[in-house]
Amino acid sequence: MIQFYMKFFDVLFPVNLGPLTYRCDDELSRHIKPGMIVSAPLKNRISHGIVVAESQGIPSVSVKDIKQVMSDVPILSDTLINLLRWMSTYYITEQGLVLKNMIPKETFVEVRQRKRKIPSPFSTFGKEREGYPFHGIDIEADIVSCIDASVKKHVFRTFLFHAPSSAYEGALLRAVLTNVEGAIILVPEVSLIHHLFLFLDETFGDCICLFHSGLSRGKKKEAIARILSGHARIVLGTRSAIFTPVKKVSLIAVLQEQSNSYKQENPPCYNGRDIAVKRGYLEKATVLLSSICPSVESLYNCGKGKYNLLRPAGAIKRPKINIINMRIEKLLKPYVTKSVIDASKRHIRNEKKVMFVMNRRGYATVLQCMDCSHKEECPHCGVSLVFHKHDMSLKCHYCGHKLARLPQYCDVCKGFNIQLLGAGTQRVKEDIEEMIGVKTLRIDSDRLRKKADEEGLIGDLLGSDYRILVGTKLMTRRLTASEKVSMAAILNTDQLLNIPDFRSAERAFQEILIIADKIEPYGELYIQTRMPENSLYSYLKAYNYSAFLKEELQRRKSLHYPPYSKLALVKFISKKDVTREVSDVQKTIEKDVMILGPSHVRAREYHEIKSLLKSASQEKLHSGVKRFLEFFKDSKDIRIKVDIDPLSI
């Protein structure tokens, strides 16, 4: 009689569950290693999952069988499996949901090790070589040698490079990539990959592999295969590229590390920058964070000795920053001063380009009755509807609610004296063309709805037809360092500071320096404000980020905000108002955890209740969050979203 031996494995599926135990006969188990894809029954269907470990002991309940091994090689290394488990614990979410974010769904199809060389997945970029922003920059040898020494030692170490410009970031990156075995490079947005890839491709060619959300399903699968085969040792991509199975990772680089784009909004609400540091620790690799305006938390970590701060010794020429007091300056329009218009005319006469930044899209931001002061608001969000002139509609920029036509009279007093007030990018473009008499290009999310729109935009930017650019911060992120303007004006700067968030001053400083980075070294930046006495503006004029940081840290310490505490934002979304129940749970959480809220917002047919937890102890913070989850675990009509280390509160 032939005796069959059985082994048991823990399998994780890309769904909101933890690992499940399955049985496997001796013959099939010989081919299974942790990290491999297998097929097994899940909820009355055959699904694909990842083996995360061999089970210890024999389960006391009956288990189902693994049906088939779907990959020749592990898709996840032991390091990535450990990272997955850590993320599940830290972000308080099921391991299966973490897996869903780590591996693209295209990978859960048969992946075989290929012996032939796989074609590069970036052929769609072409090989054009015009307009590189990174050439001609001399990187200080001491900075490169410091990073190289760390890479060669194969030990975990994190550097924060305070770059003088975004072009300097790219130039340093290429210099330190020369001697690495395997590397992962993160950039915050897909639009920033193109020029950086072309620059790196000159040196590293087919060693580079792209991985980001803009790739087709086939390209993503192909990219994973190239990485697993070892043909690609350098991965360039956005947030999710941090999970790619690069072999022998010796360097992880995060460009523009301060960017909010590294933060995922849906559970698990991870920060790609923080995961890069954690993976570097697990891989015993060097981590290079870089930015022209680093985050307060990263600079604080340098002060505490967790990170090593690097900055060039030599000074560089930067645009002159002019602070314009709108309370005393002559206004040509409610949102623009004569000084700014006169300066822009001067630059245009010198055949230069000028950029106007207005972080409001649309035509007018408020439709108001001048008799009773009633404002037309979104019935779901309670915010003012924005008028869009191209289709004569009023829209909510939060939930998308739309009125197809302008009201003829006031809903409250029935009067006809209603006016469009405020300005968005559409009105600014129209007014600027009238005042200066020069063709103007508008760049905002209304203008860039399709990929073809963006491709056409790049051609417009590189051409000479447009002397004036008008747009939101989306525009400043689409411009590369080779597409600099001679002058820029920020028209509604105070809006950046009026956001009810403890990070508003930091973000304002960062946004303004990003705009300054798009200006020629001998150019000018005009900042319009009604509160020029704010200390932020004096720090900006002197490019004195160190002094700003010192003041900002003092303020945050007094308010018990990061980096002096940890935050967790818990949202409850339900068709019924559960504010009372949330308040009752808050009373049971220990006093070492400070709680702000609950706050209540009605959005369409749903209620959204938020509680913000603060504590110096990560353990106590997690304990407080778990109190909520335990209390509402049987409430199927309530959806709970947990955001650890939220960037927006």
C-alpha positions in Angstrom: 0.0 0.0 0.0 1.4 3.4 -1.0 1.3 6.0 1.8 1.0 9.6 0.9 2.4 12.3 3.2 0.7 15.7 3.5 2.2 19.1 4.2 0.3 22.3 5.1 0.9 25.8 3.8 -0.4 29.2 4.7 -1.7 30.9 1.5 -2.6 34.6 1.2 -5.1 35.9 -1.3 -5.4 39.5 -2.6 -8.6 40.0 -0.7 -9.5 41.5 2.7 -8.5 38.4 4.7 -5.6 36.9 6.5 -3.6 33.8 5.5 -5.6 30.5 5.2 -4.2 27.0 5.7 -4.3 24.5 2.8 -3.2 20.9 2.4 -0.7 19.7 -0.2 0.5 16.2 -1.1 4.1 15.3 -0.9 4.7 15.3 -4.6 3.4 18.8 -5.2 4.9 20.2 -2.0 8.4 19.6 -3.4 7.8 22.3 -5.9 6.4 24.9 -3.4 8.5 27.7 -1.8 7.3 30.7 0.1 6.5 33.5 -2.3 5.2 31.3 -5.1 1.8 31.7 -6.7 -0.6 28.7 -6.2 -4.2 28.0 -7.1 -6.6 26.9 -4.3 -10.4 26.9 -3.6 -11.7 30.1 -2.0 -15.4 30.7 -1.5 -16.5 28.1 -3.9 -14.1 29.1 -6.7 -10.5 28.5 -7.6 -8.4 31.6 -6.9 -4.7 32.5 -7.1 -2.8 33.3 -4.0 0.7 33.5 -2.5 2.3 30.9 -0.2 3.6 32.9 2.7 4.9 30.0 4.9 4.8 26.3 5.6 2.3 25.7 8.5 3.7 24.4 11.7 1.7 21.4 13.0 -1.5 19.8 11.7 -4.7 21.9 11.7 -7.4 20.6 13.9 -10.1 21.3 11.3 -10.5 20.0 7.8 -8.7 22.0 5.2 -8.9 22.1 1.4 -6.1 21.2 -1.0 -3.8 23.4 -3.1 -4.6 22.6 -6.7 -1.6 23.8 -8.7 1.7 25.7 -8.5 1.4 28.6 -10.9 5.0 30.0 -10.9 8.4 28.5 -11.3 10.0 31.1 -9.0 8.9 33.0 -5.9 7.2 36.3 -6.8 7.8 37.6 -3.2 11.1 37.1 -1.5 11.3 36.4 2.2 12.1 40.1 2.7 9.0 41.2 0.9 6.9 38.7 2.9 8.3 40.2 6.1 7.5 43.7 4.8 4.0 42.6 4.1 3.5 41.3 7.6 5.0 44.5 9.1 2.7 46.7 7.0 -0.4 44.7 8.1 0.5 45.3 11.7 1.6 48.9 11.4 -1.3 50.1 9.2 -3.9 47.9 11.1 -5.2 46.1 8.0 -5.5 42.5 6.8 -2.5 41.0 5.1 -4.5 40.1 2.0 -5.3 43.8 1.4 -1.6 44.6 1.7 -0.8 41.8 -0.8 -3.4 43.3 -3.2 -1.5 46.5 -3.2 2.0 44.9 -3.4 1.4 42.8 -6.5 -0.5 43.9 -9.6 -3.4 41.7 -10.5 -1.7 40.9 -13.8 0.9 38.9 -11.9 -1.7 36.4 -10.7 -1.6 34.8 -14.1 1.0 32.2 -15.0 4.4 33.7 -14.7 7.3 31.6 -16.1 11.0 32.2 -15.9 12.0 33.1 -19.5 15.4 32.1 -20.9 15.3 34.5 -23.8 15.9 38.2 -23.3 12.6 40.0 -22.8 12.2 43.2 -24.8 12.2 46.5 -22.8 8.7 47.8 -21.7 9.6 51.4 -22.3 9.8 51.5 -26.1 6.8 53.8 -26.2 8.9 56.6 -24.8 11.0 56.8 -28.0 14.6 57.9 -28.0 14.4 61.6 -28.4 17.2 63.4 -26.7 16.1 67.1 -26.6 15.8 69.2 -23.5 17.4 67.1 -20.7 17.2 69.1 -17.4 20.0 67.1 -15.7 23.1 67.7 -17.9 25.9 70.1 -17.2 25.6 69.9 -13.4 28.7 69.3 -11.3 28.0 67.0 -8.4 30.3 67.4 -5.4 32.6 64.3 -5.2 32.3 64.1 -1.4 28.6 63.6 -1.5 28.8 60.8 -4.2 31.7 59.0 -2.3 29.7 59.1 1.0 26.7 57.4 -0.6 29.0 55.0 -2.6 30.8 53.9 0.5 27.5 53.0 2.2 26.3 51.0 -0.9 29.5 49.0 -1.0 29.2 48.0 2.7 25.7 46.5 2.2 24.5 48.0 5.5 21.3 49.9 6.1 21.7 53.6 6.1 19.4 56.5 5.2 20.6 59.8 3.7 18.5 62.9 3.2 19.9 65.0 0.4 18.7 68.7 0.6 19.1 69.5 -3.1 19.5 73.0 -4.5 17.3 72.1 -7.5 15.3 69.2 -9.0 17.9 69.0 -11.8 20.6 68.4 -9.1 18.5 65.6 -7.7 18.6 63.8 -11.1 22.3 64.4 -11.7 23.2 63.0 -8.2 21.0 59.9 -8.8 22.8 58.9 -12.0 26.2 59.4 -10.3 25.4 57.0 -7.4 23.6 54.4 -9.6 26.9 53.5 -11.3 28.1 50.9 -8.8 24.8 49.4 -7.5 23.8 45.8 -7.9 20.0 46.5 -7.8 18.1 49.7 -7.3 14.6 51.0 -6.9 13.9 54.7 -7.8 10.7 56.3 -6.8 9.2 59.5 -8.2 5.9 60.9 -7.0 4.0 61.1 -10.3 4.0 59.3 -13.7 4.4 62.6 -15.6 7.9 63.1 -14.0 9.3 59.7 -15.3 9.8 60.6 -19.0 12.8 63.0 -18.8 14.4 61.1 -15.9 14.2 57.8 -17.9 15.8 59.3 -21.0 18.6 60.8 -18.9 19.3 57.4 -17.1 18.9 55.4 -20.3 22.0 57.0 -21.8 24.1 55.2 -19.2 22.1 52.1 -18.1 20.1 51.2 -21.2 18.2 47.9 -20.9 19.1 47.6 -17.2 16.3 50.0 -16.4 12.7 48.8 -16.1 9.7 51.1 -15.7 6.8 50.2 -13.4 3.9 52.5 -12.8 0.1 52.8 -13.1 0.4 54.2 -16.7 1.6 50.9 -18.1 -0.8 48.5 -19.8 -1.5 45.1 -18.2 0.8 43.4 -20.6 3.7 45.8 -19.9 3.2 45.3 -16.1 3.4 41.6 -16.4 6.4 41.9 -18.8 8.1 44.2 -16.3 7.7 41.7 -13.5 9.2 39.0 -15.7 12.2 41.1 -16.6 12.8 41.9 -12.9 12.5 38.2 -11.8 14.8 37.1 -14.6 17.5 39.5 -13.5 17.5 41.3 -16.9 16.4 44.5 -15.1 18.4 45.6 -12.1 17.1 49.2 -11.9 13.4 49.9 -11.5 12.1 53.4 -12.0 8.5 54.1 -11.0 5.9 55.6 -8.8 4.7 54.6 -5.3 3.9 50.9 -6.0 7.4 50.3 -7.5 8.7 49.9 -4.0 7.2 46.4 -3.9 8.9 45.1 -7.1 10.9 41.9 -6.7 14.3 43.4 -7.5 17.2 41.1 -6.7 20.1 42.2 -4.5 18.7 45.6 -3.7 21.6 47.9 -2.7 20.0 51.3 -3.2 16.5 52.7 -2.8 16.1 56.4 -3.9 13.0 58.5 -3.3 13.0 61.8 -5.3 10.9 64.7 -4.0 10.5 62.8 -0.8 8.2 65.5 0.7 5.4 64.8 -1.9 2.0 63.9 -0.7 1.7 61.7 -3.8 3.6 59.0 -2.0 0.7 58.6 0.4 -2.0 56.1 -0.6 -5.5 57.3 0.2 -7.2 53.9 0.4 -6.4 51.2 2.9 -3.7 50.3 3.5 -2.9 54.0 3.7 0.8 53.6 3.4 3.5 56.2 2.6 5.8 55.0 -0.2 8.7 57.0 1.3 8.3 55.3 4.7 8.0 51.9 3.1 11.2 52.6 1.2 13.0 53.2 4.5 11.6 50.0 6.0 12.5 47.9 2.9 16.0 49.4 3.0 16.3 48.2 6.6 15.1 44.7 5.7 17.3 44.5 2.6 20.3 46.0 4.4 20.4 48.6 1.6 21.2 52.3 1.4 18.2 54.6 1.2 18.5 58.0 -0.5 15.8 60.5 0.2 16.1 63.8 -1.7 14.1 67.0 -2.1 14.6 70.7 -2.7 12.4 71.3 0.3 12.5 68.2 2.6 9.6 67.3 4.9 9.8 68.5 8.5 9.7 64.8 9.7 12.7 63.8 7.6 14.8 66.8 8.8 13.8 66.1 12.3 15.1 62.5 11.9 18.4 64.0 10.7 18.6 66.0 13.9 17.9 62.8 15.9 20.6 60.9 14.1 18.3 58.5 12.3 19.1 60.0 8.9 22.3 61.5 7.6 21.8 65.0 6.1 23.7 65.9 2.9 23.8 69.2 1.1 26.1 70.9 -1.4 28.7 73.2 0.1 28.6 75.7 -2.8 25.9 78.3 -3.2 23.8 78.5 -6.4 22.0 81.4 -8.0 18.2 81.4 -7.4 15.3 83.6 -8.6 14.7 86.7 -6.6 11.5 86.5 -4.5 9.3 89.7 -4.3 6.6 89.9 -1.6 3.6 92.0 -2.9 1.3 93.5 -0.2 -2.1 93.5 -1.8 -3.5 95.7 0.9 -1.5 98.7 -0.3 -0.6 97.9 -4.0 -2.8 99.1 -6.8 -5.1 96.3 -8.0 -5.9 96.0 -11.7 -8.3 93.1 -10.9 -9.4 91.9 -7.5 -6.8 89.1 -7.7 -3.8 90.8 -9.4 -1.7 93.9 -8.8 -0.3 96.5 -11.2 3.2 95.6 -10.0 2.8 92.0 -11.2 1.3 92.9 -14.6 4.1 95.6 -15.2 6.8 93.0 -14.4 5.3 90.4 -16.7 5.2 92.9 -19.5 8.8 93.7 -19.0 9.8 90.0 -19.2 7.7 89.4 -22.3 9.3 92.3 -24.0 12.6 90.5 -23.5 11.1 87.5 -25.2 10.8 85.5 -22.0 8.0 83.3 -20.7 5.8 84.2 -17.7 3.8 81.9 -15.4 0.7 82.8 -13.4 -0.3 80.4 -10.7 -3.9 80.4 -9.4 -4.8 77.3 -7.5 -8.4 77.5 -8.4 -9.8 76.1 -11.6 -13.0 77.2 -13.2 -14.1 80.8 -14.1 -15.7 82.2 -10.9 -15.5 80.6 -7.4 -18.7 82.0 -5.9 -22.2 82.8 -7.2 -23.7 85.2 -4.6 -26.9 87.2 -4.2 -25.9 90.8 -3.6 -29.2 91.5 -1.8 -29.3 88.7 0.9 -25.6 87.4 0.6 -26.8 83.9 -0.1 -24.2 81.7 -1.9 -25.0 78.9 -4.2 -23.5 75.8 -2.4 -23.3 72.1 -3.0 -26.3 70.3 -1.3 -24.0 67.4 -0.3 -20.7 69.1 0.7 -21.8 72.6 1.8 -19.0 74.3 -0.3 -19.5 77.0 -2.9 -20.1 75.8 -6.4 -17.6 77.0 -9.0 -18.7 78.4 -12.4 -17.2 76.9 -15.5 -17.7 79.2 -18.5 -17.0 76.7 -21.3 -20.2 74.8 -20.5 -22.0 77.5 -18.4 -22.3 75.1 -15.4 -21.8 75.2 -11.7 -19.8 72.4 -10.3 -18.7 71.1 -6.9 -14.9 70.3 -7.0 -15.3 67.8 -4.1 -18.1 65.4 -5.0 -18.8 66.4 -8.7 -22.4 67.7 -8.2 -23.3 69.8 -11.1 -26.0 72.4 -12.1 -26.2 72.4 -15.9 -27.2 76.1 -16.0 -26.9 79.2 -13.9 -29.9 80.1 -11.7 -31.8 83.1 -12.9 -32.7 84.3 -9.4 -31.7 83.8 -5.7 -33.2 80.6 -4.1 -33.6 82.4 -0.8 -34.9 86.0 -1.4 -36.0 85.4 -5.1 -34.0 88.5 -6.1 -32.3 88.8 -9.4 -29.2 90.7 -8.2 -26.8 87.7 -8.3 -23.2 88.0 -9.4 -20.2 85.8 -10.1 -17.4 86.6 -7.7 -13.8 85.3 -7.3 -11.5 84.0 -10.0 -10.4 80.7 -11.3 -7.9 79.8 -14.0 -10.4 80.3 -16.8 -11.1 84.0 -15.7 -7.4 84.6 -15.1 -6.5 83.5 -18.6 -9.2 85.7 -20.1 -8.2 88.8 -18.1 -4.5 88.3 -18.6 -4.8 88.1 -22.4 -6.9 91.3 -22.3 -4.5 93.2 -20.1 -1.2 92.1 -21.7 -2.4 91.3 -25.2 -0.4 88.0 -25.5 -1.5 84.5 -26.3 -2.0 82.5 -23.1 -1.9 78.8 -22.4 -4.1 77.4 -19.5 -3.0 74.2 -17.7 -5.2 72.6 -15.1 -7.1 69.4 -14.6 -10.0 70.6 -16.8 -7.5 71.1 -19.6 -5.7 67.8 -19.2 -8.5 65.2 -19.2 -6.9 62.8 -21.6 -3.4 61.5 -22.2 -3.5 63.0 -25.7 -4.2 66.4 -24.1 -1.0 66.1 -22.1 1.0 65.1 -25.0 -0.3 68.1 -27.0 0.5 70.3 -24.0 4.1 69.3 -23.9 4.4 70.3 -27.6 2.8 73.7 -26.8 5.2 74.3 -23.9 8.3 73.5 -26.0 7.1 75.7 -28.8 7.4 79.5 -29.0 3.7 80.3 -29.6 2.9 80.9 -25.9 4.6 83.5 -23.8 2.2 83.2 -20.8 1.2 80.1 -18.8 -1.8 80.2 -16.5 -2.6 77.3 -14.3 -2.9 75.5 -11.0 -0.2 73.6 -9.1 -0.8 70.8 -11.6 1.0 73.0 -14.1 4.1 73.4 -11.9 4.3 69.6 -11.5 4.0 69.0 -15.3 6.9 71.4 -16.1 10.4 69.9 -16.1 13.6 71.7 -15.3 14.2 72.2 -19.0 11.0 74.2 -19.4 11.8 77.1 -17.2 10.1 80.5 -17.3 11.7 83.9 -16.6 9.0 85.1 -14.1 6.2 83.6 -12.1 3.5 85.1 -10.0 1.5 83.3 -7.3 -1.9 85.1 -7.3 -3.7 83.5 -4.3 -0.8 82.6 -2.0 -2.7 83.2 1.3 -5.0 80.3 0.4 -2.1 77.9 1.0 -1.8 79.2 4.6 -5.5 79.3 5.3 -6.0 75.5 5.0 -7.1 74.2 8.5 -4.2 71.8 8.8 -1.1 71.9 11.1 1.1 71.3 8.0 -0.3 74.3 6.0 2.9 76.5 6.6 5.2 73.6 5.6 3.2 72.9 2.5 3.1 76.5 1.5 6.9 76.7 1.8 7.2 73.6 -0.3 4.7 74.6 -3.0 6.4 78.0 -3.4 9.9 76.5 -3.7 8.6 74.0 -6.3 7.4 77.0 -8.3 10.7 78.8 -7.8 12.5 75.7 -9.2 10.7 76.3 -12.5 12.2 79.8 -12.9 15.5 80.7 -14.5 18.3 81.4 -11.9 18.2 85.1 -12.7 14.5 85.3 -12.9 11.8 86.6 -10.5 9.0 85.2 -8.4 6.2 87.5 -7.2 4.1 86.4 -4.2 0.9 88.3 -3.7 -0.4 88.3 -0.1 -2.7 90.3 2.3 -0.6 89.2 5.3 3.0 90.1 4.4 3.9 90.2 8.1 3.7 86.4 8.3 7.2 85.1 9.1 6.9 82.5 6.3 7.5 85.2 3.7 10.6 86.6 5.3 12.1 83.0 5.4 11.1 82.6 1.8 12.8 85.8 0.6 16.1 84.6 2.1 15.6 80.9 1.1 16.1 80.2 4.8 14.4 76.9 5.3 16.5 76.1 8.4 15.1 79.1 10.3 11.6 78.2 9.2 12.2 74.6 10.4 13.3 75.8 13.8 10.1 77.9 14.3 7.9 75.2 12.9 9.3 72.5 15.2 8.7 74.8 18.2 5.1 75.3 17.2 4.4 71.7 16.6 6.0 70.6 19.9 3.7 73.0 21.8 0.7 71.6 20.0 1.8 67.9 20.4 1.8 67.3 16.6 4.3 65.2 14.5 7.1 64.7 14.7 6.5 64.9 18.5 3.5 62.5 18.4 1.9 59.9 16.2 -1.5 60.4 14.5 -4.3 58.1 13.4 -7.4 59.2 11.6 -10.4 57.0 11.8 -13.4 57.6 9.5 -16.8 56.0 9.9 -19.0 56.0 6.8 -22.6 55.0 7.2 -26.1 55.8 6.1 -27.0 56.6 9.7 -25.4 59.1 12.0 -23.1 57.1 14.5 -21.6 60.2 16.2 -23.0 59.2 19.6 -21.6 55.7 19.4 -18.2 57.0 18.3 -18.2 59.4 21.3 -19.0 56.5 23.7 -16.1 54.5 22.4 -13.7 57.5 22.8 -14.5 57.7 26.5 -13.1 54.2 26.9 -9.7 54.9 25.3 -6.9 55.6 27.8 -6.0 59.2 28.7 -2.5 59.0 27.2 -4.2 59.2 23.8 -5.6 62.6 22.9 -8.7 62.6 20.7 -10.0 65.4 18.5 -13.6 64.9 17.4 -15.7 63.3 16.5 -16.6 65.6 13.6 -19.6 65.0 11.4 -20.1 65.7 7.7 -23.0 64.7 5.5 -22.0 63.7 2.0 -24.8 62.8 -0.4 -26.7 60.0 1.3 -23.9 59.0 3.7 -22.7 60.4 7.0 -18.9 60.6 7.6 -17.7 60.8 11.2 -14.0 61.4 11.9 -11.9 61.0 15.0 -8.2 62.1 15.1 -6.1 60.3 17.7 -2.7 61.6 18.9 -0.2 59.9 21.2 3.6 59.8 21.7 3.2 56.0 22.0 2.6 54.0 18.8 1.4 51.1 20.9 -1.2 53.1 22.7 -2.3 54.8 19.5 -2.9 51.4 17.9 -4.7 50.2 21.0 -7.1 53.2 20.7 -7.8 52.5 17.0 -8.5 48.8 17.8 -11.1 49.8 20.3 -13.1 51.3 17.5 -12.7 48.3 15.3 -13.7 45.9 18.1 -16.8 47.9 19.0 -18.1 48.1 15.4 -16.9 44.7 14.2 -20.4 43.4 13.8 -21.9 46.5 12.2 -22.0 45.6 8.6 -23.7 48.9 7.6 -20.6 50.9 8.8 -17.4 51.2 6.8 -14.3 52.1 8.8 -11.2 53.6 7.2 -8.1 53.7 9.3 -5.3 56.1 8.3 -2.1 55.8 10.3 0.2 58.8 9.9 -2.4 60.8 7.9 -1.1 63.7 5.8 -4.5 65.4 5.6 -6.7 65.8 8.7 
